[in-house]
Amino acid sequence: MRNDLSATFGHYSNGVRDVPKQEHFHGNTNEAMKNTSVKLYYKILDELFKRPALLVATASKFGKEFDNFVLDFVQASYIGLFTPDDVYFGKIMPIYFPQAKISVDHQQEKCEIAPAEVETKICARDMESMLDYVHRVFGSDSEFKAVETKHSMISAPLLQDYIVLEDPQEIKGPGIVICHPMYEDFFCHYDADATKVLKVSLGGNNGDKVEAIGICHMDTSGLSHDHIAFRLLPIKLGSPLCHFLAAGHLVWVQSAAVSQGLLIN
């Protein structure tokens, strides 16, 4: 797999780069669009983008070899990774968005919750159980709303340049619940005020319009110091880390109020 992609995209086959050269990748991508190995590359990006657990886990479950592969062939923004200061009006970001309404279809990705985590996490089989959980963690009398990444049209997944069409909006609330599709279930977890929710309007080179939902983890001190995110982004342990969610992931925001501007310190 490494050799096929190296031949197709012209990347290093036996070295690790901290930041791939964007223009080099794009040039080779344009030449290789009809090559079948580009489909393999997009499949890998799809798997990375739609599994946000990879971004917040203590370490990559796939091991060092996979981490090195990512460093060789992936730039942070391709899979929606960014820092709070990285997104602003007029910023151009190369991003790969999976097709809308994705779901993980592998048996091994079934949702599992340890007994000690039942108060903050749940495996929801349907919308009714999801809403029951949201009511339980927010309080039965609380108001909340759901937001998700939306595409103006359904097109084939494509790594392309997106321009930020306006300053991001922060969707504020005292607590949020994030629900990720996993096989037959949704993995839902509660996050307190150490997490920020952003709405970012993006316009793609091919005319795609995306209203992307971004999650910013403001304290990453609990991650491993050699986590892949710290190798793809120029940040240190403890620094804020953000990532876009693919369509199909739901974010429930308690007493949500949208304020203009990126209000993150």
Backbone as CSV, one residue per row, in Angstrom:
resi,resn,N_x,N_y,N_z,CA_x,CA_y,CA_z,C_x,C_y,C_z
1,MET,0.839,-1.211,0.000,0.000,0.000,0.000,0.865,1.248,0.000
2,ARG,1.912,1.265,0.811,2.800,2.423,0.825,3.439,2.622,-0.526
3,ASN,3.914,1.513,-1.137,4.602,1.637,-2.404,3.689,2.127,-3.503
4,ASP,2.432,1.619,-3.535,1.487,2.072,-4.555,1.229,3.554,-4.440
5,LEU,0.995,4.029,-3.221,0.704,5.444,-3.031,1.934,6.292,-3.284
6,SER,3.105,5.795,-2.928,4.332,6.548,-3.166,4.544,6.742,-4.651
7,ALA,4.272,5.690,-5.422,4.452,5.794,-6.857,3.446,6.746,-7.472
8,THR,2.238,6.736,-6.926,1.179,7.572,-7.487,1.365,9.038,-7.164
9,PHE,1.687,9.348,-5.914,1.708,10.724,-5.472,3.102,11.314,-5.371
10,GLY,4.129,10.503,-5.517,5.477,11.048,-5.489,5.944,11.423,-4.109
11,HIS,5.344,10.863,-3.054,5.774,11.166,-1.695,6.964,10.306,-1.319
12,TYR,7.594,10.687,-0.234,8.701,9.900,0.265,8.223,8.521,0.670
13,SER,9.023,7.500,0.384,8.634,6.144,0.728,9.335,5.641,1.971
14,ASN,10.383,6.308,2.392,11.110,5.806,3.563,11.560,6.936,4.479
15,GLY,10.760,7.960,4.560,11.069,9.064,5.452,9.801,9.668,5.984
16,VAL,9.892,10.418,7.074,8.711,11.031,7.682,8.858,12.538,7.628
17,ARG,7.839,13.190,7.097,7.843,14.641,7.046,6.864,15.177,8.068
18,ASP,7.181,16.288,8.703,6.258,16.880,9.663,5.084,17.533,8.947
19,VAL,5.339,18.242,7.844,4.288,18.919,7.092,4.488,18.652,5.602
20,PRO,3.600,17.882,4.962,3.717,17.648,3.523,3.547,18.945,2.749
21,LYS,4.136,19.026,1.552,4.012,20.220,0.731,2.686,20.181,-0.011
22,GLN,1.842,21.154,0.283,0.485,21.163,-0.243,0.468,21.191,-1.765
23,GLU,1.280,22.082,-2.374,1.228,22.233,-3.814,1.741,20.977,-4.518
24,HIS,2.693,20.288,-3.898,3.236,19.060,-4.466,2.157,17.983,-4.498
25,PHE,1.415,17.882,-3.434,0.355,16.873,-3.367,-0.729,17.161,-4.398
26,HIS,-1.168,18.410,-4.459,-2.254,18.750,-5.370,-1.883,18.495,-6.809
27,GLY,-0.648,18.832,-7.178,-0.213,18.608,-8.552,-0.275,17.141,-8.923
28,ASN,0.197,16.281,-8.041,0.193,14.858,-8.319,-1.211,14.272,-8.254
29,THR,-2.056,14.829,-7.398,-3.437,14.357,-7.327,-4.152,14.604,-8.647
30,ASN,-3.991,15.811,-9.198,-4.640,16.140,-10.457,-4.209,15.197,-11.574
31,GLU,-2.960,14.780,-11.562,-2.456,13.874,-12.591,-2.931,12.449,-12.379
32,ALA,-3.284,12.114,-11.142,-3.570,10.720,-10.802,-5.041,10.421,-10.564
33,MET,-5.929,11.361,-10.885,-7.332,11.187,-10.539,-7.944,9.940,-11.171
34,LYS,-7.431,9.530,-12.341,-7.993,8.364,-13.003,-7.275,7.075,-12.610
35,ASN,-6.282,7.206,-11.751,-5.549,6.022,-11.310,-6.304,5.378,-10.147
36,THR,-6.408,4.070,-10.160,-7.207,3.408,-9.137,-6.643,3.605,-7.740
37,SER,-5.333,3.863,-7.598,-4.761,3.998,-6.270,-5.214,5.270,-5.574
38,VAL,-5.731,6.248,-6.318,-6.252,7.440,-5.661,-7.507,7.076,-4.871
39,LYS,-8.240,6.050,-5.330,-9.413,5.590,-4.589,-8.993,5.016,-3.244
40,LEU,-7.866,4.322,-3.241,-7.357,3.785,-1.989,-6.979,4.904,-1.035
41,TYR,-6.356,5.937,-1.575,-5.968,7.086,-0.749,-7.203,7.749,-0.148
42,TYR,-8.233,7.939,-0.950,-9.465,8.550,-0.454,-10.133,7.652,0.584
43,LYS,-10.042,6.351,0.418,-10.621,5.440,1.403,-9.932,5.610,2.753
44,ILE,-8.608,5.791,2.727,-7.864,6.002,3.969,-8.268,7.331,4.602
45,LEU,-8.373,8.395,3.793,-8.814,9.684,4.318,-10.215,9.577,4.901
46,ASP,-11.080,8.833,4.232,-12.450,8.651,4.707,-12.457,8.003,6.089
47,GLU,-11.637,6.973,6.265,-11.584,6.282,7.549,-11.035,7.202,8.637
48,LEU,-10.019,7.992,8.307,-9.445,8.905,9.290,-10.433,9.986,9.688
49,PHE,-11.125,10.555,8.695,-12.007,11.687,8.953,-13.221,11.280,9.769
50,LYS,-13.772,10.091,9.507,-15.037,9.738,10.142,-14.862,9.052,11.484
51,ARG,-13.645,8.960,11.984,-13.416,8.346,13.285,-12.765,9.346,14.233
52,PRO,-13.539,10.289,14.753,-12.949,11.310,15.632,-12.344,10.720,16.894
53,ALA,-12.700,9.478,17.246,-12.094,8.856,18.419,-10.579,8.779,18.264
54,LEU,-10.114,8.684,17.017,-8.672,8.670,16.780,-8.019,9.954,17.248
55,LEU,-8.774,11.043,17.210,-8.206,12.347,17.516,-8.150,12.615,19.010
56,VAL,-8.932,11.909,19.792,-8.992,12.192,21.224,-8.556,11.010,22.076
57,ALA,-8.158,9.923,21.449,-7.686,8.764,22.202,-6.296,9.048,22.778
58,THR,-5.895,8.251,23.764,-4.580,8.463,24.383,-3.458,8.103,23.431
59,ALA,-3.726,7.228,22.477,-2.718,6.856,21.483,-3.415,6.183,20.314
60,SER,-2.753,6.182,19.169,-3.316,5.525,18.003,-3.355,4.017,18.227
61,LYS,-4.519,3.420,18.012,-4.640,1.978,18.217,-4.030,1.191,17.069
62,PHE,-3.631,1.891,16.005,-3.075,1.197,14.852,-1.559,1.088,14.893
63,GLY,-0.921,1.795,15.831,0.502,1.619,16.017,1.367,2.579,15.232
64,LYS,2.665,2.461,15.449,3.649,3.392,14.895,3.684,3.377,13.374
65,GLU,3.570,2.199,12.784,3.646,2.104,11.328,2.524,2.902,10.672
66,PHE,1.315,2.809,11.251,0.199,3.572,10.702,0.429,5.068,10.896
67,ASP,0.922,5.463,12.072,1.213,6.871,12.321,2.186,7.416,11.285
68,ASN,3.230,6.663,10.989,4.217,7.103,10.012,3.609,7.197,8.615
69,PHE,2.702,6.269,8.311,2.009,6.332,7.025,1.210,7.630,6.910
70,VAL,0.503,7.978,7.986,-0.279,9.212,7.983,0.635,10.417,7.782
71,LEU,1.765,10.442,8.464,2.687,11.555,8.325,3.231,11.661,6.912
72,ASP,3.398,10.537,6.249,3.915,10.544,4.885,2.887,11.068,3.882
73,PHE,1.603,10.799,4.108,0.610,11.019,3.062,-0.548,11.938,3.437
74,VAL,-0.568,12.450,4.646,-1.714,13.247,5.086,-1.254,14.562,5.698
75,GLN,-1.906,15.641,5.308,-1.720,16.933,5.947,-2.894,17.152,6.895
76,ALA,-2.658,17.871,7.985,-3.661,18.001,9.039,-5.027,18.431,8.505
77,SER,-5.056,19.450,7.653,-6.341,19.980,7.201,-7.093,18.991,6.312
78,TYR,-6.388,18.056,5.656,-7.072,17.087,4.797,-8.158,16.351,5.572
79,ILE,-7.870,15.995,6.829,-8.821,15.239,7.639,-9.505,16.133,8.670
80,GLY,-9.501,17.446,8.413,-10.276,18.369,9.225,-9.638,18.782,10.528
81,LEU,-8.347,18.542,10.713,-7.655,18.970,11.928,-7.168,20.403,11.786
82,PHE,-7.370,21.204,12.840,-6.902,22.587,12.800,-6.811,23.124,14.215
83,THR,-6.258,24.316,14.353,-6.216,25.008,15.646,-7.195,26.177,15.592
84,PRO,-7.622,26.721,16.737,-8.589,27.823,16.730,-8.159,29.022,15.903
85,ASP,-6.865,29.306,15.860,-6.385,30.465,15.102,-6.265,30.191,13.615
86,ASP,-6.452,28.938,13.199,-6.251,28.562,11.800,-7.426,28.901,10.901
87,VAL,-8.599,29.156,11.479,-9.807,29.318,10.673,-10.341,30.738,10.821
88,TYR,-10.401,31.452,9.708,-10.872,32.832,9.710,-11.329,33.183,8.299
89,PHE,-12.051,34.283,8.172,-12.589,34.707,6.876,-11.470,34.818,5.841
90,GLY,-11.672,34.173,4.710,-10.707,34.232,3.619,-9.634,33.158,3.657
91,LYS,-9.541,32.389,4.725,-8.533,31.341,4.827,-8.855,30.223,3.836
92,ILE,-7.834,29.726,3.146,-7.989,28.612,2.216,-7.407,27.365,2.857
93,MET,-8.220,26.288,2.887,-7.818,25.041,3.527,-8.125,23.868,2.596
94,PRO,-7.142,23.031,2.284,-7.443,21.804,1.548,-8.056,20.778,2.500
95,ILE,-9.297,20.343,2.214,-10.021,19.444,3.107,-10.653,18.327,2.280
96,TYR,-10.693,17.147,2.852,-11.411,16.021,2.269,-12.616,15.729,3.160
97,PHE,-13.826,15.938,2.628,-15.038,15.604,3.376,-15.601,14.291,2.836
98,PRO,-15.839,13.302,3.713,-16.507,12.076,3.245,-17.895,12.398,2.726
99,GLN,-18.493,11.467,2.001,-19.847,11.677,1.514,-20.796,11.866,2.683
100,ALA,-21.883,12.576,2.440,-22.841,12.886,3.500,-23.433,11.618,4.088
101,LYS,-23.785,11.710,5.381,-24.470,10.633,6.096,-23.660,9.341,6.110
102,ILE,-22.367,9.464,6.385,-21.523,8.274,6.446,-21.850,7.477,7.701
103,SER,-21.476,6.225,7.691,-21.603,5.392,8.877,-20.497,4.355,8.859
104,VAL,-20.079,3.926,10.002,-19.060,2.891,10.094,-19.752,1.540,9.943
105,ASP,-19.314,0.736,8.977,-20.042,-0.479,8.661,-19.265,-1.742,8.975
106,HIS,-18.322,-1.662,9.907,-17.541,-2.836,10.267,-17.980,-3.354,11.633
107,GLN,-18.092,-4.667,11.733,-18.523,-5.268,12.990,-17.635,-4.849,14.155
108,GLN,-16.329,-4.731,13.910,-15.413,-4.417,15.001,-15.585,-2.997,15.515
109,GLU,-16.369,-2.177,14.809,-16.584,-0.806,15.245,-17.874,-0.649,16.047
110,LYS,-18.415,-1.756,16.520,-19.630,-1.670,17.326,-19.364,-0.871,18.603
111,CYS,-20.367,-0.151,19.014,-20.241,0.732,20.172,-20.155,-0.073,21.459
112,GLU,-19.193,0.268,22.300,-19.039,-0.395,23.591,-18.765,0.649,24.662
113,ILE,-19.407,0.480,25.812,-19.258,1.407,26.928,-18.897,0.623,28.188
114,ALA,-17.848,1.053,28.863,-17.472,0.417,30.125,-18.455,0.829,31.216
115,PRO,-18.702,-0.027,32.217,-19.669,0.294,33.279,-19.391,1.624,33.973
116,ALA,-18.125,1.982,34.158,-17.792,3.220,34.856,-18.103,4.460,34.029
117,GLU,-18.424,4.285,32.739,-18.629,5.424,31.848,-20.095,5.685,31.540
118,VAL,-20.995,4.921,32.151,-22.395,5.000,31.746,-23.033,6.359,32.019
119,GLU,-22.499,7.132,32.926,-23.093,8.436,33.222,-22.733,9.490,32.178
120,THR,-21.609,9.309,31.487,-21.162,10.326,30.532,-21.172,9.835,29.092
121,LYS,-21.424,8.530,28.885,-21.415,7.978,27.531,-22.551,6.987,27.377
122,ILE,-22.972,6.777,26.120,-24.049,5.825,25.865,-23.923,5.309,24.434
123,CYS,-24.409,4.097,24.211,-24.589,3.558,22.874,-26.083,3.653,22.558
124,ALA,-26.458,4.586,21.717,-27.871,4.823,21.409,-28.253,4.064,20.145
125,ARG,-29.316,3.243,20.236,-29.751,2.449,19.095,-30.683,3.220,18.174
126,ASP,-31.323,4.272,18.685,-32.256,5.028,17.860,-32.361,6.449,18.410
127,MET,-33.130,7.277,17.724,-33.271,8.681,18.107,-33.941,8.815,19.472
128,GLU,-34.869,7.925,19.781,-35.555,8.006,21.072,-34.585,7.818,22.236
129,SER,-33.729,6.802,22.158,-32.762,6.581,23.236,-31.715,7.680,23.275
130,MET,-31.394,8.255,22.119,-30.457,9.371,22.081,-31.033,10.581,22.802
131,LEU,-32.299,10.896,22.522,-32.938,12.040,23.158,-33.133,11.810,24.653
132,ASP,-33.418,10.591,25.044,-33.544,10.271,26.473,-32.231,10.577,27.198
133,TYR,-31.118,10.213,26.560,-29.809,10.466,27.163,-29.530,11.968,27.246
134,VAL,-29.841,12.696,26.179,-29.620,14.147,26.176,-30.442,14.811,27.276
135,HIS,-31.699,14.415,27.418,-32.541,14.960,28.488,-31.962,14.635,29.863
136,ARG,-31.413,13.441,30.000,-30.889,13.034,31.297,-29.664,13.845,31.704
137,VAL,-28.749,14.082,30.764,-27.516,14.785,31.127,-27.716,16.300,31.210
138,PHE,-28.644,16.840,30.405,-28.885,18.280,30.435,-29.919,18.663,31.494
139,GLY,-30.798,17.747,31.844,-31.914,18.059,32.718,-33.200,18.077,31.912
140,SER,-34.250,17.555,32.480,-35.497,17.393,31.740,-36.105,18.713,31.282
141,ASP,-35.800,19.815,31.983,-36.380,21.120,31.635,-35.464,21.957,30.748
142,SER,-34.289,21.446,30.407,-33.323,22.226,29.622,-33.736,22.304,28.157
143,GLU,-33.373,23.416,27.524,-33.564,23.565,26.090,-32.251,23.254,25.388
144,PHE,-32.359,22.666,24.202,-31.158,22.325,23.450,-31.507,22.229,21.971
145,LYS,-30.478,22.202,21.147,-30.668,22.059,19.708,-29.581,21.152,19.164
146,ALA,-29.852,20.546,18.009,-28.872,19.688,17.355,-28.313,20.403,16.132
147,VAL,-26.994,20.302,15.948,-26.339,20.849,14.764,-25.482,19.752,14.149
148,GLU,-25.259,19.857,12.856,-24.428,18.881,12.158,-23.863,19.503,10.903
149,THR,-22.814,18.889,10.375,-22.216,19.345,9.126,-23.193,19.089,7.984
150,LYS,-23.410,20.112,7.156,-24.364,20.013,6.054,-23.699,20.407,4.745
151,HIS,-23.995,19.656,3.697,-23.507,19.945,2.352,-24.667,20.461,1.507
152,SER,-24.386,21.446,0.655,-25.447,22.010,-0.179,-25.886,21.031,-1.244
153,MET,-24.994,20.099,-1.606,-25.350,19.072,-2.574,-24.481,17.858,-2.288
154,ILE,-24.941,16.701,-2.732,-24.194,15.473,-2.527,-23.318,15.241,-3.749
155,SER,-22.024,15.254,-3.562,-21.094,15.013,-4.650,-20.082,13.968,-4.205
156,ALA,-19.285,13.516,-5.140,-18.270,12.528,-4.795,-17.255,13.157,-3.852
157,PRO,-16.731,12.372,-2.911,-15.693,12.911,-2.026,-14.520,13.413,-2.853
158,LEU,-13.995,14.550,-2.490,-12.907,15.142,-3.260,-12.036,15.984,-2.351
159,LEU,-10.746,15.744,-2.392,-9.817,16.615,-1.690,-9.674,17.880,-2.512
160,GLN,-10.125,18.997,-1.975,-10.090,20.250,-2.727,-9.867,21.407,-1.771
161,ASP,-9.511,22.551,-2.326,-9.350,23.754,-1.524,-10.717,24.330,-1.180
162,TYR,-10.910,24.650,0.093,-12.105,25.348,0.557,-11.682,26.706,1.091
163,ILE,-12.493,27.722,0.811,-12.258,29.040,1.378,-13.294,29.295,2.473
164,VAL,-12.844,29.865,3.579,-13.750,30.203,4.674,-14.534,31.447,4.259
165,LEU,-15.843,31.323,4.141,-16.675,32.371,3.560,-17.008,33.489,4.537
166,GLU,-16.919,33.228,5.830,-17.164,34.254,6.835,-16.500,33.819,8.137
167,ASP,-16.324,34.751,9.052,-15.717,34.382,10.324,-16.559,33.301,11.007
168,PRO,-15.913,32.313,11.594,-16.653,31.228,12.247,-17.572,31.733,13.352
169,GLN,-18.628,31.000,13.582,-19.549,31.277,14.669,-19.325,30.253,15.772
170,GLU,-19.316,30.711,17.012,-19.261,29.788,18.133,-20.680,29.498,18.601
171,ILE,-21.017,28.245,18.713,-22.316,27.842,19.223,-22.121,27.562,20.708
172,LYS,-22.592,28.473,21.533,-22.275,28.439,22.955,-23.352,27.731,23.761
173,GLY,-22.932,27.053,24.797,-23.847,26.387,25.703,-23.077,25.808,26.875
174,PRO,-23.731,25.602,28.011,-23.041,25.084,29.193,-22.608,23.626,29.063
175,GLY,-23.113,22.921,28.073,-22.717,21.528,27.880,-23.115,21.058,26.502
176,ILE,-22.411,20.046,26.002,-22.752,19.491,24.698,-22.701,17.967,24.779
177,VAL,-23.495,17.339,23.918,-23.441,15.897,23.711,-23.133,15.669,22.240
178,ILE,-22.113,14.868,21.961,-21.718,14.560,20.589,-22.043,13.099,20.319
179,CYS,-22.726,12.838,19.204,-23.122,11.479,18.841,-22.504,11.104,17.494
180,HIS,-21.696,10.044,17.504,-20.995,9.573,16.314,-21.619,8.279,15.818
181,PRO,-21.927,8.169,14.516,-22.476,6.914,13.983,-21.428,5.814,14.026
182,MET,-21.806,4.664,14.577,-20.920,3.508,14.659,-21.716,2.242,14.398
183,TYR,-21.578,1.698,13.207,-22.283,0.485,12.812,-23.784,0.686,13.018
184,GLU,-24.435,-0.084,13.903,-25.879,0.055,14.095,-26.235,1.089,15.148
185,ASP,-25.252,1.586,15.880,-25.502,2.475,17.008,-24.929,3.870,16.765
186,PHE,-25.248,4.753,17.708,-24.565,6.031,17.831,-23.801,6.022,19.152
187,PHE,-22.522,6.361,19.095,-21.740,6.526,20.310,-21.874,7.976,20.747
188,CYS,-22.544,8.219,21.880,-22.794,9.573,22.374,-22.005,9.811,23.650
189,HIS,-21.428,10.990,23.771,-20.682,11.314,24.987,-20.915,12.777,25.355
190,TYR,-20.925,13.023,26.644,-21.160,14.361,27.182,-19.841,15.080,27.381
191,ASP,-19.794,16.353,26.978,-18.616,17.187,27.186,-19.031,18.470,27.883
192,ALA,-18.244,18.870,28.863,-18.532,20.110,29.598,-17.877,21.289,28.894
193,ASP,-17.561,22.352,29.662,-17.133,23.606,29.054,-15.703,23.605,28.547
194,ALA,-14.993,22.472,28.582,-13.645,22.420,28.017,-13.679,22.186,26.515
195,THR,-14.897,22.137,25.948,-15.062,21.895,24.519,-15.864,23.032,23.892
196,LYS,-15.403,23.492,22.733,-16.088,24.544,21.988,-16.668,23.967,20.698
197,VAL,-17.817,24.502,20.292,-18.458,24.092,19.047,-18.451,25.271,18.080
198,LEU,-17.962,25.054,16.862,-17.895,26.100,15.851,-18.705,25.719,14.621
199,LYS,-19.299,26.721,13.999,-19.930,26.541,12.694,-19.138,27.354,11.683
200,VAL,-18.644,26.678,10.638,-17.771,27.321,9.661,-18.362,27.141,8.268
201,SER,-18.608,28.245,7.577,-19.133,28.197,6.209,-17.969,28.121,5.231
202,LEU,-17.999,27.096,4.367,-16.894,26.830,3.450,-17.404,26.756,2.016
203,GLY,-16.593,27.253,1.091,-16.887,27.139,-0.334,-15.752,26.424,-1.032
204,GLY,-16.083,25.348,-1.786,-15.060,24.547,-2.431,-14.773,24.980,-3.849
205,ASN,-13.638,24.525,-4.370,-13.224,24.845,-5.732,-14.234,24.390,-6.773
206,ASN,-14.905,23.256,-6.531,-15.840,22.716,-7.511,-17.269,23.210,-7.293
207,GLY,-17.429,24.226,-6.424,-18.747,24.801,-6.188,-19.462,24.249,-4.977
208,ASP,-18.883,23.252,-4.321,-19.497,22.714,-3.110,-19.590,23.779,-2.027
209,LYS,-20.689,23.793,-1.312,-20.852,24.637,-0.129,-21.059,23.719,1.076
210,VAL,-20.288,23.959,2.124,-20.368,23.122,3.313,-20.542,24.005,4.539
211,GLU,-21.538,23.696,5.350,-21.685,24.311,6.667,-21.102,23.310,7.658
212,ALA,-19.827,23.486,7.955,-19.087,22.488,8.716,-19.146,22.776,10.209
213,ILE,-19.348,21.725,10.986,-19.315,21.825,12.439,-17.941,21.366,12.920
214,GLY,-17.286,22.230,13.681,-15.979,21.916,14.233,-16.038,21.798,15.751
215,ILE,-15.279,20.874,16.285,-15.182,20.671,17.734,-13.767,21.034,18.166
216,CYS,-13.649,21.916,19.151,-12.345,22.319,19.674,-12.186,21.808,21.101
217,HIS,-11.199,20.958,21.298,-10.857,20.465,22.637,-9.821,21.436,23.211
218,MET,-10.249,22.228,24.180,-9.435,23.339,24.650,-8.295,22.916,25.567
219,ASP,-8.379,21.719,26.126,-7.318,21.208,27.000,-6.960,19.798,26.554
220,THR,-5.800,19.651,25.933,-5.368,18.343,25.435,-4.269,17.741,26.301
221,SER,-4.176,18.183,27.538,-3.123,17.690,28.419,-3.291,16.209,28.744
222,GLY,-4.478,15.667,28.511,-4.704,14.262,28.791,-4.275,13.329,27.677
223,LEU,-3.861,13.890,26.542,-3.415,13.060,25.430,-1.965,12.641,25.612
224,SER,-1.575,11.626,24.866,-0.179,11.213,24.855,0.660,12.292,24.172
225,HIS,1.874,12.517,24.664,2.716,13.583,24.105,3.132,13.295,22.666
226,ASP,3.105,12.004,22.248,3.473,11.667,20.880,2.244,11.352,20.026
227,HIS,1.081,11.844,20.457,-0.145,11.637,19.700,0.039,12.176,18.284
228,ILE,-0.587,11.493,17.315,-0.422,11.858,15.910,-0.832,13.304,15.631
229,ALA,-1.807,13.819,16.366,-2.259,15.201,16.140,-1.145,16.207,16.408
230,PHE,-0.300,15.928,17.407,0.793,16.844,17.722,1.924,16.749,16.712
231,ARG,1.898,15.732,15.885,2.900,15.585,14.845,2.410,16.172,13.524
232,LEU,1.096,16.277,13.370,0.548,16.870,12.160,0.364,18.374,12.297
233,LEU,0.192,18.856,13.531,-0.011,20.282,13.780,1.139,20.842,14.618
234,PRO,1.484,22.109,14.433,2.571,22.714,15.218,2.093,23.161,16.595
235,ILE,1.590,22.209,17.392,1.102,22.523,18.732,1.740,21.573,19.734
236,LYS,1.649,21.940,21.002,2.219,21.136,22.071,1.101,20.528,22.922
237,LEU,1.484,19.575,23.743,0.549,18.936,24.662,-0.140,19.989,25.519
238,GLY,-1.451,19.925,25.597,-2.232,20.894,26.357,-2.844,21.979,25.506
239,SER,-2.298,22.202,24.297,-2.808,23.262,23.416,-4.171,22.884,22.844
240,PRO,-4.997,23.872,22.495,-6.291,23.582,21.882,-6.133,22.837,20.558
241,LEU,-7.026,21.904,20.318,-7.022,21.093,19.105,-8.445,21.002,18.589
242,CYS,-8.646,21.296,17.306,-9.982,21.287,16.716,-10.044,20.296,15.569
243,HIS,-11.253,19.814,15.279,-11.458,18.962,14.116,-12.890,19.111,13.619
244,PHE,-13.046,19.096,12.302,-14.372,19.114,11.712,-15.007,17.731,11.847
245,LEU,-16.332,17.724,11.935,-17.088,16.481,11.938,-17.651,16.222,10.550
246,ALA,-17.647,14.971,10.147,-18.290,14.610,8.895,-19.806,14.665,9.057
247,ALA,-20.519,14.761,7.940,-21.980,14.713,7.986,-22.422,13.394,8.604
248,GLY,-23.501,13.452,9.379,-24.004,12.265,10.040,-23.680,12.217,11.516
249,HIS,-22.724,13.059,11.969,-22.413,13.187,13.390,-23.274,14.315,13.961
250,LEU,-23.930,14.079,15.068,-24.831,15.057,15.670,-24.206,15.683,16.909
251,VAL,-24.370,17.001,17.050,-23.914,17.710,18.241,-25.129,18.373,18.881
252,TRP,-25.440,17.960,20.105,-26.556,18.526,20.864,-25.983,19.580,21.811
253,VAL,-26.457,20.821,21.665,-25.929,21.932,22.448,-27.010,22.426,23.398
254,GLN,-26.683,22.473,24.678,-27.638,22.906,25.697,-27.798,24.416,25.664
255,SER,-29.049,24.889,25.650,-29.352,26.323,25.642,-28.460,27.061,24.662
256,ALA,-28.422,26.584,23.427,-27.497,27.115,22.432,-27.824,28.544,22.082
257,ALA,-26.773,29.356,21.940,-26.890,30.725,21.442,-25.718,30.972,20.532
258,VAL,-25.981,31.370,19.309,-24.920,31.570,18.337,-24.456,33.018,18.384
259,SER,-23.150,33.220,18.540,-22.598,34.576,18.555,-21.593,34.720,17.427
260,GLN,-21.579,35.854,16.769,-20.686,36.081,15.652,-19.240,36.133,16.142
261,GLY,-18.348,35.590,15.311,-16.929,35.682,15.624,-16.426,34.459,16.349
262,LEU,-15.132,34.251,16.255,-14.491,33.126,16.913,-14.101,33.535,18.320
263,LEU,-14.868,33.100,19.299,-14.685,33.571,20.674,-13.937,32.544,21.492
264,ILE,-12.709,32.284,21.116,-11.885,31.331,21.820,-10.597,32.008,22.258
265,ASN,-10.252,31.862,23.503,-9.008,32.433,23.997,-7.932,31.370,24.049
